[in-house]
Amino acid sequence: MFKEHEQIVLTAEVFGDDGEELKPGDVGTIIHAHPDKEAFMVEFMSLDGGTVAIATVLPAQVRPVTGADLTHARTVTAAL
């Protein structure tokens, strides 16, 4: 299963804790695993290192990063 500091890829649309819209394919880093790993707190960052969103996600909403994944940029409206 997933662990802290591991990168993940969203497989479903989710909303950040402050309402930011995150889309499938967005890549984030797990910053906290809740007890029993029933949910994870994930930080999503811009390519220049700014935090865009922090979201609580379920294991069914993410997948591990693989060697076949390609970085893709999209513009978001606001960063924290």
mmCIF file as gemmi writes it, N, C-alpha and C atoms, coordinates in Angstrom:
data_model
loop_
_atom_site.group_PDB
_atom_site.id
_atom_site.type_symbol
_atom_site.label_atom_id
_atom_site.label_alt_id
_atom_site.label_comp_id
_atom_site.label_asym_id
_atom_site.label_entity_id
_atom_site.label_seq_id
_atom_site.pdbx_PDB_ins_code
_atom_site.Cartn_x
_atom_site.Cartn_y
_atom_site.Cartn_z
_atom_site.occupancy
_atom_site.B_iso_or_equiv
_atom_site.pdbx_formal_charge
_atom_site.auth_seq_id
_atom_site.auth_asym_id
_atom_site.pdbx_PDB_model_num
ATOM 1 N N . MET Axp A 1 ? 0.854 -1.181 0 1 0 ? 1 A 1
ATOM 2 C CA . MET Axp A 1 ? 0 0 0 1 0 ? 1 A 1
ATOM 3 C C . MET Axp A 1 ? 0.894 1.235 0 1 0 ? 1 A 1
ATOM 4 N N . PHE Axp A 2 ? 0.28 2.385 0.005 1 0 ? 2 A 1
ATOM 5 C CA . PHE Axp A 2 ? 0.995 3.652 -0.088 1 0 ? 2 A 1
ATOM 6 C C . PHE Axp A 2 ? 1.606 4.039 1.257 1 0 ? 2 A 1
ATOM 7 N N . LYS Axp A 3 ? 2.672 4.854 1.21 1 0 ? 3 A 1
ATOM 8 C CA . LYS Axp A 3 ? 3.308 5.322 2.438 1 0 ? 3 A 1
ATOM 9 C C . LYS Axp A 3 ? 3.655 6.802 2.313 1 0 ? 3 A 1
ATOM 10 N N . GLU Axp A 4 ? 3.958 7.427 3.44 1 0 ? 4 A 1
ATOM 11 C CA . GLU Axp A 4 ? 4.293 8.852 3.444 1 0 ? 4 A 1
ATOM 12 C C . GLU Axp A 4 ? 5.513 9.133 2.571 1 0 ? 4 A 1
ATOM 13 N N . HIS Axp A 5 ? 5.492 10.281 1.913 1 0 ? 5 A 1
ATOM 14 C CA . HIS Axp A 5 ? 6.538 10.794 1.014 1 0 ? 5 A 1
ATOM 15 C C . HIS Axp A 5 ? 6.548 10.09 -0.343 1 0 ? 5 A 1
ATOM 16 N N . GLU Axp A 6 ? 5.598 9.218 -0.588 1 0 ? 6 A 1
ATOM 17 C CA . GLU Axp A 6 ? 5.48 8.546 -1.886 1 0 ? 6 A 1
ATOM 18 C C . GLU Axp A 6 ? 4.645 9.418 -2.816 1 0 ? 6 A 1
ATOM 19 N N . GLN Axp A 7 ? 5.038 9.468 -4.082 1 0 ? 7 A 1
ATOM 20 C CA . GLN Axp A 7 ? 4.234 10.186 -5.072 1 0 ? 7 A 1
ATOM 21 C C . GLN Axp A 7 ? 3.109 9.284 -5.541 1 0 ? 7 A 1
ATOM 22 N N . ILE Axp A 8 ? 1.96 9.925 -5.825 1 0 ? 8 A 1
ATOM 23 C CA . ILE Axp A 8 ? 0.788 9.209 -6.333 1 0 ? 8 A 1
ATOM 24 C C . ILE Axp A 8 ? 0.217 9.981 -7.523 1 0 ? 8 A 1
ATOM 25 N N . VAL Axp A 9 ? -0.646 9.303 -8.27 1 0 ? 9 A 1
ATOM 26 C CA . VAL Axp A 9 ? -1.367 9.917 -9.38 1 0 ? 9 A 1
ATOM 27 C C . VAL Axp A 9 ? -2.855 9.79 -9.085 1 0 ? 9 A 1
ATOM 28 N N . LEU Axp A 10 ? -3.6 10.876 -9.223 1 0 ? 10 A 1
ATOM 29 C CA . LEU Axp A 10 ? -5.045 10.801 -9.027 1 0 ? 10 A 1
ATOM 30 C C . LEU Axp A 10 ? -5.687 9.989 -10.151 1 0 ? 10 A 1
ATOM 31 N N . THR Axp A 11 ? -6.677 9.182 -9.792 1 0 ? 11 A 1
ATOM 32 C CA . THR Axp A 11 ? -7.453 8.424 -10.781 1 0 ? 11 A 1
ATOM 33 C C . THR Axp A 11 ? -8.888 8.934 -10.843 1 0 ? 11 A 1
ATOM 34 N N . ALA Axp A 12 ? -9.217 9.898 -10.003 1 0 ? 12 A 1
ATOM 35 C CA . ALA Axp A 12 ? -10.563 10.473 -9.943 1 0 ? 12 A 1
ATOM 36 C C . ALA Axp A 12 ? -10.448 11.955 -9.637 1 0 ? 12 A 1
ATOM 37 N N . GLU Axp A 13 ? -11.483 12.706 -9.997 1 0 ? 13 A 1
ATOM 38 C CA . GLU Axp A 13 ? -11.516 14.116 -9.635 1 0 ? 13 A 1
ATOM 39 C C . GLU Axp A 13 ? -11.744 14.221 -8.131 1 0 ? 13 A 1
ATOM 40 N N . VAL Axp A 14 ? -10.975 15.058 -7.472 1 0 ? 14 A 1
ATOM 41 C CA . VAL Axp A 14 ? -11.158 15.332 -6.045 1 0 ? 14 A 1
ATOM 42 C C . VAL Axp A 14 ? -11.018 16.831 -5.831 1 0 ? 14 A 1
ATOM 43 N N . PHE Axp A 15 ? -11.418 17.274 -4.658 1 0 ? 15 A 1
ATOM 44 C CA . PHE Axp A 15 ? -11.29 18.688 -4.32 1 0 ? 15 A 1
ATOM 45 C C . PHE Axp A 15 ? -10.345 18.836 -3.14 1 0 ? 15 A 1
ATOM 46 N N . GLY Axp A 16 ? -9.485 19.841 -3.228 1 0 ? 16 A 1
ATOM 47 C CA . GLY Axp A 16 ? -8.572 20.128 -2.141 1 0 ? 16 A 1
ATOM 48 C C . GLY Axp A 16 ? -9.33 20.563 -0.904 1 0 ? 16 A 1
ATOM 49 N N . ASP Axp A 17 ? -8.65 20.594 0.21 1 0 ? 17 A 1
ATOM 50 C CA . ASP Axp A 17 ? -9.274 20.959 1.474 1 0 ? 17 A 1
ATOM 51 C C . ASP Axp A 17 ? -9.834 22.382 1.46 1 0 ? 17 A 1
ATOM 52 N N . ASP Axp A 18 ? -9.339 23.228 0.559 1 0 ? 18 A 1
ATOM 53 C CA . ASP Axp A 18 ? -9.863 24.593 0.413 1 0 ? 18 A 1
ATOM 54 C C . ASP Axp A 18 ? -10.681 24.758 -0.867 1 0 ? 18 A 1
ATOM 55 N N . GLY Axp A 19 ? -11.13 23.639 -1.463 1 0 ? 19 A 1
ATOM 56 C CA . GLY Axp A 19 ? -12.008 23.682 -2.623 1 0 ? 19 A 1
ATOM 57 C C . GLY Axp A 19 ? -11.334 23.66 -3.979 1 0 ? 19 A 1
ATOM 58 N N . GLU Axp A 20 ? -10.015 23.512 -4.041 1 0 ? 20 A 1
ATOM 59 C CA . GLU Axp A 20 ? -9.316 23.486 -5.334 1 0 ? 20 A 1
ATOM 60 C C . GLU Axp A 20 ? -9.721 22.223 -6.111 1 0 ? 20 A 1
ATOM 61 N N . GLU Axp A 21 ? -9.954 22.397 -7.406 1 0 ? 21 A 1
ATOM 62 C CA . GLU Axp A 21 ? -10.337 21.255 -8.252 1 0 ? 21 A 1
ATOM 63 C C . GLU Axp A 21 ? -9.075 20.524 -8.735 1 0 ? 21 A 1
ATOM 64 N N . LEU Axp A 22 ? -8.988 19.244 -8.405 1 0 ? 22 A 1
ATOM 65 C CA . LEU Axp A 22 ? -7.867 18.403 -8.837 1 0 ? 22 A 1
ATOM 66 C C . LEU Axp A 22 ? -8.409 17.355 -9.791 1 0 ? 22 A 1
ATOM 67 N N . LYS Axp A 23 ? -7.638 17.055 -10.83 1 0 ? 23 A 1
ATOM 68 C CA . LYS Axp A 23 ? -8.127 16.188 -11.904 1 0 ? 23 A 1
ATOM 69 C C . LYS Axp A 23 ? -7.345 14.892 -11.988 1 0 ? 23 A 1
ATOM 70 N N . PRO Axp A 24 ? -7.98 13.852 -12.558 1 0 ? 24 A 1
ATOM 71 C CA . PRO Axp A 24 ? -7.238 12.611 -12.786 1 0 ? 24 A 1
ATOM 72 C C . PRO Axp A 24 ? -5.959 12.897 -13.563 1 0 ? 24 A 1
ATOM 73 N N . GLY Axp A 25 ? -4.879 12.277 -13.131 1 0 ? 25 A 1
ATOM 74 C CA . GLY Axp A 25 ? -3.578 12.509 -13.751 1 0 ? 25 A 1
ATOM 75 C C . GLY Axp A 25 ? -2.705 13.469 -12.96 1 0 ? 25 A 1
ATOM 76 N N . ASP Axp A 26 ? -3.311 14.283 -12.073 1 0 ? 26 A 1
ATOM 77 C CA . ASP Axp A 26 ? -2.505 15.175 -11.239 1 0 ? 26 A 1
ATOM 78 C C . ASP Axp A 26 ? -1.644 14.332 -10.304 1 0 ? 26 A 1
ATOM 79 N N . VAL Axp A 27 ? -0.403 14.778 -10.112 1 0 ? 27 A 1
ATOM 80 C CA . VAL Axp A 27 ? 0.557 14.05 -9.292 1 0 ? 27 A 1
ATOM 81 C C . VAL Axp A 27 ? 0.739 14.787 -7.973 1 0 ? 27 A 1
ATOM 82 N N . GLY Axp A 28 ? 0.737 14.045 -6.885 1 0 ? 28 A 1
ATOM 83 C CA . GLY Axp A 28 ? 0.938 14.632 -5.57 1 0 ? 28 A 1
ATOM 84 C C . GLY Axp A 28 ? 1.852 13.761 -4.728 1 0 ? 28 A 1
ATOM 85 N N . THR Axp A 29 ? 2.195 14.264 -3.553 1 0 ? 29 A 1
ATOM 86 C CA . THR Axp A 29 ? 3.051 13.541 -2.612 1 0 ? 29 A 1
ATOM 87 C C . THR Axp A 29 ? 2.285 13.344 -1.315 1 0 ? 29 A 1
ATOM 88 N N . ILE Axp A 30 ? 2.267 12.109 -0.825 1 0 ? 30 A 1
ATOM 89 C CA . ILE Axp A 30 ? 1.586 11.806 0.428 1 0 ? 30 A 1
ATOM 90 C C . ILE Axp A 30 ? 2.379 12.456 1.571 1 0 ? 30 A 1
ATOM 91 N N . ILE Axp A 31 ? 1.697 13.305 2.342 1 0 ? 31 A 1
ATOM 92 C CA . ILE Axp A 31 ? 2.363 13.957 3.47 1 0 ? 31 A 1
ATOM 93 C C . ILE Axp A 31 ? 1.888 13.395 4.809 1 0 ? 31 A 1
ATOM 94 N N . HIS Axp A 32 ? 0.799 12.62 4.791 1 0 ? 32 A 1
ATOM 95 C CA . HIS Axp A 32 ? 0.327 11.975 6.016 1 0 ? 32 A 1
ATOM 96 C C . HIS Axp A 32 ? -0.571 10.807 5.644 1 0 ? 32 A 1
ATOM 97 N N . ALA Axp A 33 ? -0.342 9.68 6.289 1 0 ? 33 A 1
ATOM 98 C CA . ALA Axp A 33 ? -1.217 8.516 6.132 1 0 ? 33 A 1
ATOM 99 C C . ALA Axp A 33 ? -2.064 8.404 7.385 1 0 ? 33 A 1
ATOM 100 N N . HIS Axp A 34 ? -3.383 8.432 7.243 1 0 ? 34 A 1
ATOM 101 C CA . HIS Axp A 34 ? -4.281 8.294 8.382 1 0 ? 34 A 1
ATOM 102 C C . HIS Axp A 34 ? -4.177 6.882 8.95 1 0 ? 34 A 1
ATOM 103 N N . PRO Axp A 35 ? -4.57 6.69 10.202 1 0 ? 35 A 1
ATOM 104 C CA . PRO Axp A 35 ? -4.504 5.348 10.805 1 0 ? 35 A 1
ATOM 105 C C . PRO Axp A 35 ? -5.18 4.309 9.91 1 0 ? 35 A 1
ATOM 106 N N . ASP Axp A 36 ? -4.595 3.138 9.846 1 0 ? 36 A 1
ATOM 107 C CA . ASP Axp A 36 ? -5.084 2.034 9.009 1 0 ? 36 A 1
ATOM 108 C C . ASP Axp A 36 ? -5.063 2.369 7.52 1 0 ? 36 A 1
ATOM 109 N N . LYS Axp A 37 ? -4.457 3.51 7.164 1 0 ? 37 A 1
ATOM 110 C CA . LYS Axp A 37 ? -4.305 3.94 5.767 1 0 ? 37 A 1
ATOM 111 C C . LYS Axp A 37 ? -5.63 3.972 5.011 1 0 ? 37 A 1
ATOM 112 N N . GLU Axp A 38 ? -6.718 4.346 5.729 1 0 ? 38 A 1
ATOM 113 C CA . GLU Axp A 38 ? -8.02 4.462 5.074 1 0 ? 38 A 1
ATOM 114 C C . GLU Axp A 38 ? -8.122 5.743 4.256 1 0 ? 38 A 1
ATOM 115 N N . ALA Axp A 39 ? -7.198 6.686 4.466 1 0 ? 39 A 1
ATOM 116 C CA . ALA Axp A 39 ? -7.147 7.931 3.695 1 0 ? 39 A 1
ATOM 117 C C . ALA Axp A 39 ? -5.746 8.516 3.83 1 0 ? 39 A 1
ATOM 118 N N . PHE Axp A 40 ? -5.414 9.408 2.882 1 0 ? 40 A 1
ATOM 119 C CA . PHE Axp A 40 ? -4.099 10.033 2.859 1 0 ? 40 A 1
ATOM 120 C C . PHE Axp A 40 ? -4.253 11.533 2.67 1 0 ? 40 A 1
ATOM 121 N N . MET Axp A 41 ? -3.385 12.308 3.307 1 0 ? 41 A 1
ATOM 122 C CA . MET Axp A 41 ? -3.299 13.733 3.048 1 0 ? 41 A 1
ATOM 123 C C . MET Axp A 41 ? -2.199 13.896 1.996 1 0 ? 41 A 1
ATOM 124 N N . VAL Axp A 42 ? -2.543 14.531 0.888 1 0 ? 42 A 1
ATOM 125 C CA . VAL Axp A 42 ? -1.632 14.633 -0.255 1 0 ? 42 A 1
ATOM 126 C C . VAL Axp A 42 ? -1.421 16.099 -0.615 1 0 ? 42 A 1
ATOM 127 N N . GLU Axp A 43 ? -0.151 16.463 -0.844 1 0 ? 43 A 1
ATOM 128 C CA . GLU Axp A 43 ? 0.188 17.819 -1.291 1 0 ? 43 A 1
ATOM 129 C C . GLU Axp A 43 ? 0.394 17.791 -2.803 1 0 ? 43 A 1
ATOM 130 N N . PHE Axp A 44 ? -0.249 18.729 -3.478 1 0 ? 44 A 1
ATOM 131 C CA . PHE Axp A 44 ? -0.092 18.893 -4.919 1 0 ? 44 A 1
ATOM 132 C C . PHE Axp A 44 ? 0.647 20.198 -5.154 1 0 ? 44 A 1
ATOM 133 N N . MET Axp A 45 ? 1.717 20.119 -5.95 1 0 ? 45 A 1
ATOM 134 C CA . MET Axp A 45 ? 2.593 21.271 -6.14 1 0 ? 45 A 1
ATOM 135 C C . MET Axp A 45 ? 2.692 21.665 -7.607 1 0 ? 45 A 1
ATOM 136 N N . SER Axp A 46 ? 2.957 22.957 -7.828 1 0 ? 46 A 1
ATOM 137 C CA . SER Axp A 46 ? 3.243 23.427 -9.18 1 0 ? 46 A 1
ATOM 138 C C . SER Axp A 46 ? 4.65 22.975 -9.558 1 0 ? 46 A 1
ATOM 139 N N . LEU Axp A 47 ? 4.978 23.067 -10.832 1 0 ? 47 A 1
ATOM 140 C CA . LEU Axp A 47 ? 6.298 22.627 -11.287 1 0 ? 47 A 1
ATOM 141 C C . LEU Axp A 47 ? 7.431 23.472 -10.727 1 0 ? 47 A 1
ATOM 142 N N . ASP Axp A 48 ? 7.126 24.693 -10.256 1 0 ? 48 A 1
ATOM 143 C CA . ASP Axp A 48 ? 8.184 25.513 -9.649 1 0 ? 48 A 1
ATOM 144 C C . ASP Axp A 48 ? 8.247 25.36 -8.13 1 0 ? 48 A 1
ATOM 145 N N . GLY Axp A 49 ? 7.491 24.414 -7.574 1 0 ? 49 A 1
ATOM 146 C CA . GLY Axp A 49 ? 7.6 24.079 -6.158 1 0 ? 49 A 1
ATOM 147 C C . GLY Axp A 49 ? 6.589 24.713 -5.228 1 0 ? 49 A 1
ATOM 148 N N . GLY Axp A 50 ? 5.662 25.498 -5.747 1 0 ? 50 A 1
ATOM 149 C CA . GLY Axp A 50 ? 4.637 26.098 -4.894 1 0 ? 50 A 1
ATOM 150 C C . GLY Axp A 50 ? 3.507 25.124 -4.613 1 0 ? 50 A 1
ATOM 151 N N . THR Axp A 51 ? 2.969 25.162 -3.406 1 0 ? 51 A 1
ATOM 152 C CA . THR Axp A 51 ? 1.831 24.312 -3.071 1 0 ? 51 A 1
ATOM 153 C C . THR Axp A 51 ? 0.588 24.84 -3.758 1 0 ? 51 A 1
ATOM 154 N N . VAL Axp A 52 ? -0.099 23.976 -4.492 1 0 ? 52 A 1
ATOM 155 C CA . VAL Axp A 52 ? -1.349 24.324 -5.167 1 0 ? 52 A 1
ATOM 156 C C . VAL Axp A 52 ? -2.532 23.899 -4.313 1 0 ? 52 A 1
ATOM 157 N N . ALA Axp A 53 ? -2.44 22.713 -3.704 1 0 ? 53 A 1
ATOM 158 C CA . ALA Axp A 53 ? -3.549 22.202 -2.898 1 0 ? 53 A 1
ATOM 159 C C . ALA Axp A 53 ? -3.056 21.114 -1.969 1 0 ? 53 A 1
ATOM 160 N N . ILE Axp A 54 ? -3.783 20.963 -0.885 1 0 ? 54 A 1
ATOM 161 C CA . ILE Axp A 54 ? -3.637 19.811 -0.005 1 0 ? 54 A 1
ATOM 162 C C . ILE Axp A 54 ? -5.006 19.166 0.04 1 0 ? 54 A 1
ATOM 163 N N . ALA Axp A 55 ? -5.048 17.857 -0.194 1 0 ? 55 A 1
ATOM 164 C CA . ALA Axp A 55 ? -6.327 17.157 -0.258 1 0 ? 55 A 1
ATOM 165 C C . ALA Axp A 55 ? -6.246 15.847 0.502 1 0 ? 55 A 1
ATOM 166 N N . THR Axp A 56 ? -7.378 15.463 1.08 1 0 ? 56 A 1
ATOM 167 C CA . THR Axp A 56 ? -7.498 14.15 1.691 1 0 ? 56 A 1
ATOM 168 C C . THR Axp A 56 ? -8.115 13.231 0.644 1 0 ? 56 A 1
ATOM 169 N N . VAL Axp A 57 ? -7.423 12.139 0.332 1 0 ? 57 A 1
ATOM 170 C CA . VAL Axp A 57 ? -7.881 11.23 -0.72 1 0 ? 57 A 1
ATOM 171 C C . VAL Axp A 57 ? -7.98 9.812 -0.176 1 0 ? 57 A 1
ATOM 172 N N . LEU Axp A 58 ? -8.839 9.043 -0.813 1 0 ? 58 A 1
ATOM 173 C CA . LEU Axp A 58 ? -9.018 7.634 -0.47 1 0 ? 58 A 1
ATOM 174 C C . LEU Axp A 58 ? -8.095 6.781 -1.328 1 0 ? 58 A 1
ATOM 175 N N . PRO Axp A 59 ? -7.712 5.598 -0.864 1 0 ? 59 A 1
ATOM 176 C CA . PRO Axp A 59 ? -6.849 4.727 -1.678 1 0 ? 59 A 1
ATOM 177 C C . PRO Axp A 59 ? -7.437 4.426 -3.063 1 0 ? 59 A 1
ATOM 178 N N . ALA Axp A 60 ? -8.75 4.357 -3.182 1 0 ? 60 A 1
ATOM 179 C CA . ALA Axp A 60 ? -9.385 4.062 -4.471 1 0 ? 60 A 1
ATOM 180 C C . ALA Axp A 60 ? -9.289 5.228 -5.457 1 0 ? 60 A 1
ATOM 181 N N . GLN Axp A 61 ? -8.876 6.403 -4.991 1 0 ? 61 A 1
ATOM 182 C CA . GLN Axp A 61 ? -8.793 7.587 -5.848 1 0 ? 61 A 1
ATOM 183 C C . GLN Axp A 61 ? -7.388 7.838 -6.378 1 0 ? 61 A 1
ATOM 184 N N . VAL Axp A 62 ? -6.442 6.964 -6.046 1 0 ? 62 A 1
ATOM 185 C CA . VAL Axp A 62 ? -5.049 7.169 -6.45 1 0 ? 62 A 1
ATOM 186 C C . VAL Axp A 62 ? -4.419 5.867 -6.929 1 0 ? 62 A 1
ATOM 187 N N . ARG Axp A 63 ? -3.288 6.041 -7.609 1 0 ? 63 A 1
ATOM 188 C CA . ARG Axp A 63 ? -2.473 4.889 -8.007 1 0 ? 63 A 1
ATOM 189 C C . ARG Axp A 63 ? -1.013 5.289 -7.867 1 0 ? 63 A 1
ATOM 190 N N . PRO Axp A 64 ? -0.123 4.291 -7.803 1 0 ? 64 A 1
ATOM 191 C CA . PRO Axp A 64 ? 1.301 4.635 -7.718 1 0 ? 64 A 1
ATOM 192 C C . PRO Axp A 64 ? 1.803 5.266 -9.016 1 0 ? 64 A 1
ATOM 193 N N . VAL Axp A 65 ? 2.861 6.033 -8.927 1 0 ? 65 A 1
ATOM 194 C CA . VAL Axp A 65 ? 3.57 6.541 -10.1 1 0 ? 65 A 1
ATOM 195 C C . VAL Axp A 65 ? 4.335 5.372 -10.712 1 0 ? 65 A 1
ATOM 196 N N . THR Axp A 66 ? 4.366 5.302 -12.047 1 0 ? 66 A 1
ATOM 197 C CA . THR Axp A 66 ? 5.104 4.239 -12.726 1 0 ? 66 A 1
ATOM 198 C C . THR Axp A 66 ? 6.146 4.841 -13.662 1 0 ? 66 A 1
ATOM 199 N N . GLY Axp A 67 ? 7.029 3.998 -14.134 1 0 ? 67 A 1
ATOM 200 C CA . GLY Axp A 67 ? 8.042 4.43 -15.092 1 0 ? 67 A 1
ATOM 201 C C . GLY Axp A 67 ? 7.464 4.81 -16.444 1 0 ? 67 A 1
ATOM 202 N N . ALA Axp A 68 ? 6.211 4.465 -16.693 1 0 ? 68 A 1
ATOM 203 C CA . ALA Axp A 68 ? 5.562 4.807 -17.961 1 0 ? 68 A 1
ATOM 204 C C . ALA Axp A 68 ? 4.836 6.149 -17.9 1 0 ? 68 A 1
ATOM 205 N N . ASP Axp A 69 ? 4.819 6.8 -16.724 1 0 ? 69 A 1
ATOM 206 C CA . ASP Axp A 69 ? 4.123 8.078 -16.583 1 0 ? 69 A 1
ATOM 207 C C . ASP Axp A 69 ? 4.947 9.218 -17.159 1 0 ? 69 A 1
ATOM 208 N N . LEU Axp A 70 ? 4.258 10.188 -17.756 1 0 ? 70 A 1
ATOM 209 C CA . LEU Axp A 70 ? 4.869 11.359 -18.363 1 0 ? 70 A 1
ATOM 210 C C . LEU Axp A 70 ? 4.353 12.6 -17.653 1 0 ? 70 A 1
ATOM 211 N N . THR Axp A 71 ? 5.234 13.526 -17.312 1 0 ? 71 A 1
ATOM 212 C CA . THR Axp A 71 ? 4.805 14.779 -16.695 1 0 ? 71 A 1
ATOM 213 C C . THR Axp A 71 ? 4.073 15.611 -17.735 1 0 ? 71 A 1
ATOM 214 N N . HIS Axp A 72 ? 2.947 16.192 -17.329 1 0 ? 72 A 1
ATOM 215 C CA . HIS Axp A 72 ? 2.133 17.022 -18.209 1 0 ? 72 A 1
ATOM 216 C C . HIS Axp A 72 ? 1.733 18.263 -17.419 1 0 ? 72 A 1
ATOM 217 N N . ALA Axp A 73 ? 1.83 19.419 -18.009 1 0 ? 73 A 1
ATOM 218 C CA . ALA Axp A 73 ? 1.492 20.657 -17.304 1 0 ? 73 A 1
ATOM 219 C C . ALA Axp A 73 ? 0.094 21.131 -17.676 1 0 ? 73 A 1
ATOM 220 N N . ARG Axp A 74 ? -0.621 21.642 -16.678 1 0 ? 74 A 1
ATOM 221 C CA . ARG Axp A 74 ? -1.888 22.326 -16.886 1 0 ? 74 A 1
ATOM 222 C C . ARG Axp A 74 ? -1.891 23.535 -15.973 1 0 ? 74 A 1
ATOM 223 N N . THR Axp A 75 ? -2.595 24.581 -16.355 1 0 ? 75 A 1
ATOM 224 C CA . THR Axp A 75 ? -2.622 25.804 -15.58 1 0 ? 75 A 1
ATOM 225 C C . THR Axp A 75 ? -3.767 25.744 -14.576 1 0 ? 75 A 1
ATOM 226 N N . VAL Axp A 76 ? -3.475 26.153 -13.338 1 0 ? 76 A 1
ATOM 227 C CA . VAL Axp A 76 ? -4.503 26.253 -12.3 1 0 ? 76 A 1
ATOM 228 C C . VAL Axp A 76 ? -4.695 27.699 -11.944 1 0 ? 76 A 1
ATOM 229 N N . THR Axp A 77 ? -5.818 28.013 -11.336 1 0 ? 77 A 1
ATOM 230 C CA . THR Axp A 77 ? -6.146 29.418 -11.092 1 0 ? 77 A 1
ATOM 231 C C . THR Axp A 77 ? -5.453 30.019 -9.886 1 0 ? 77 A 1
ATOM 232 N N . ALA Axp A 78 ? -5.137 29.198 -8.873 1 0 ? 78 A 1
ATOM 233 C CA . ALA Axp A 78 ? -4.551 29.781 -7.659 1 0 ? 78 A 1
ATOM 234 C C . ALA Axp A 78 ? -3.622 28.781 -6.981 1 0 ? 78 A 1
ATOM 235 N N . ALA Axp A 79 ? -2.659 29.309 -6.29 1 0 ? 79 A 1
ATOM 236 C CA . ALA Axp A 79 ? -1.761 28.488 -5.465 1 0 ? 79 A 1
ATOM 237 C C . ALA Axp A 79 ? -1.849 28.999 -4.036 1 0 ? 79 A 1
ATOM 238 N N . LEU Axp A 80 ? -1.585 28.132 -3.085 1 0 ? 80 A 1
ATOM 239 C CA . LEU Axp A 80 ? -1.639 28.54 -1.67 1 0 ? 80 A 1
ATOM 240 C C . LEU Axp A 80 ? -0.522 29.509 -1.343 1 0 ? 80 A 1
